[in-house]
Amino acid sequence: IGGMIDSKSWTDYKKPYGLYKLPAKASEPFEYIRSDIYPNGGGVESDGVYYATEVNESGDGVSIIIRAYDTETWRNTRSFSPDDYSMIATDVAKDPLSGQIYGCLWDESGSGYMFGTIDYVDGRTHKIKALTNMWHAIAIDADGTIYAIDQEMVIEGSTVRCAKSSLYTVDRETGDMTLVGDTGQLPRYAGSAVIDLR
């Protein structure tokens, strides 16, 4: 399951935001689940509940709403606004062994990023390590190994672009990153990653 917040194939007039079931094969289509779920601040399923963080920026500042959806009925069962920015994520992933949710999160002030854990039930985060770069994606495999794709951004005039993205394994206790290699990709928009646990 993944939240679609943008696509190169969408036009300015038709943007089918929402939650989709991801295909297992390239030849299969995305299966549309629900239109009003917009997890642009992170989304993850845990124990039969899908948590979606929606972030809206305006002249008045940033508003954050976290919504919980029952994955059987897709009914919204709870909504709340957190006390700080740390519940906004560039991406989150659930550890299949411990059930813990890890992610690249904004820090409390919203001025930087951190690797940490997030508890959507209690509305709390735990910082493990400050990050120099934003992560484009995080995923966790069946044996609990955490992978992250980090982005090195450069500013050219008024434009910010990705100069390089690299795949790392991440130590869950310290946040120390070990380079696996360059991805060869230059992500332009928000993204995510998933590992088939079968």
Sequence and secondary structure as in RCSB ss.txt:
>XXXX:A:sequence
IGGMIDSKSWTDYKKPYGLYKLPAKASEPFEYIRSDIYPNGGGVESDGVYYATEVNESGDGVSIIIRAYDTETWR
NTRSFSPDDYSMIATDVAKDPLSGQIYGCLWDESGSGYMFGTIDYVDGRTHKIKALTNMWHAIAIDADGTIYAID
QEMVIEGSTVRCAKSSLYTVDRETGDMTLVGDTGQLPRYAGSAVIDLR
>XXXX:A:secstr
 EEE   TT  SS    EEEE  SSTTS  EEEESS   TT EEEETTEEEEEEEEEETTEEEEEEEEEETTT  
EEEEE  SSGGG EEEEEE TTT  EEEEEE TTSSSEEEEEEETTTTEEEEEEEESS EEEEEE TT  EEEEE
EEEEEETTEEEEEEEEEEEE TTT  EEEEEE S    S         
